[in-house]
Amino acid sequence: MTLRIQSLCTDSTDPKVPADFWEKALGWRRTYEADDEIVLEPPAGSPEDGVSPDLLFLKVPERKEVKNRLHLDLRPEDRDAEVARLEGLGAKRVSVGQGPEVTWVVMADPDGNEFCVLRALRPDELTE
C-alpha cells in the first residue's frame, strides 16, 4: 500500500494568525491563500520539498478551548536560542503539566496551538 501524509491541518478563527507565525518560524513558503484556508510548504528545492507534509490552516467559527490532540515537535541545533527566537516571533511558553526535569520546552503559537522545542541531538544520536 502506498500512503503518505499530505497535510497537517490546524483550525483557527483567523488562519492568517498561525500561518504568519509558522511561515516565519519554519522559513516555509505560502503556496495557497484564500479567506478560509492558507497552505505552507517547505522551500522549493529544499530536502523537505515534496517530502514533509504541508501545513494547512483552516477557518472555523469556534475558538480553541483545550490542549491540542496533535502537536509539532521541533528539533533545533540550539534549544534555548530557538526558544528565544520563537518568543520573538510571538510564541509563549506554556504549561501542559510537564515537570521541571523535561528536556523540552512547551510553547504555544500566537493562536494558542501548543508545540514542543526539543533538545538538540547528541553526536551519537545523529544518523548519516
N, C-alpha and C positions, 0 to 999 in steps of 0.2 A: 504494500500500500504506500502511496506517495501522498504525504500530507505535510503542509507547512503552515506556520502561524503567519498570517498576512498582516494583521494589525493588533495592537493593544489599544483598547478603547477606553476613554475617560469621559464620563458625563460631567457637564458643567452648565450652570445657568448662563455663563458667558464664556464660550470656548476660547475666546481671544486671550483671556487671563492666563490659563495654564499653558496654552500654546506659545504665547510670547515668552514665558519663563523657560519652558523646555527647549525652545528654539535657541535661546541664548546659552542655557546650561550645557546642552549637548553639542552645539555648533551645527545643528541639523538644518536642512532647507525645508521651506514651506512649499509643498508641491500642489496643494489644492486649498482653496479658501472660499467658503460661502457663509451666509449668515448663520447656518445651523451646523456647520462642520468645518474643521481645519485638519489637514494632513501634514505631518512632518515625516521626512525621510532622511536617512544618512546622507552625507555629502556625496555628490556624484563622483564616481570613480574611487571612492574610499573602499577599504576592505569590507566594510559593513554594508555597502550599497548592494541592494538586491538580496542580502542575507538576513540582516536584522529586520524584525517586524517594524512596520510603520507605526507611528503614534497617531491615533485618530481621536480628536476632541469633538464631542457631540453635544449639541444644545439640548437641555432637558429643562422642564419647568421647576423641578424641585431642587433644593439645596442639599449638599452633602450633610449627613447628620451623624454618622458613626464611622468608626475606623474602617479603612479600606479592606476589602477581602483579598485584593491582589495589589501588590506594590512593586516598584522597581528597586533593585539593589545595585548600587553603583560601586565600581571598584577603581578608585583613583590611585595615582602613584604616591600621593601625599594626602592622607585623610584630612588632617587639620587644615591644610591650605585649601583643599577643595570645599570643606565646610564653610570656611570664611568667604570664599568666592561665591558660593551659592547663597549665603546670607546677604551678600552684597547685591545679588540679583532679586532678593525678596523672599527667599526661603526662611523658615524659622525652625529652631529646634523644638521638638515636641516629645512628650512622654506618652508611651502606649503601654507602660508597665515594665519596660526594660530596667534592669538593675544597673548599678554603677560599675559592675565588673565586665560589662559587654565591650566588645572591641569595635562596635559600630556606633554611628550617630543616627538617630531617627530624626527626620526633618519633615516639614510639610511645605509644598509649593504654595504660591500666593492664593490658590483656590482651596487650600486645606487638604490636598491629597498627600498622604504620607509616602515617604521613600526612605531608604537607608543608604548611608555612605559608609562603606566597609573599610577595613584597614587595607593597606597595600599588601600585595602578595610578597611573601619572603622569597629570596632567590631559589630556595629548594622547592618551592611550590610552582615555579614558573615552568611551563612546558615549551619545548622548542618546536 
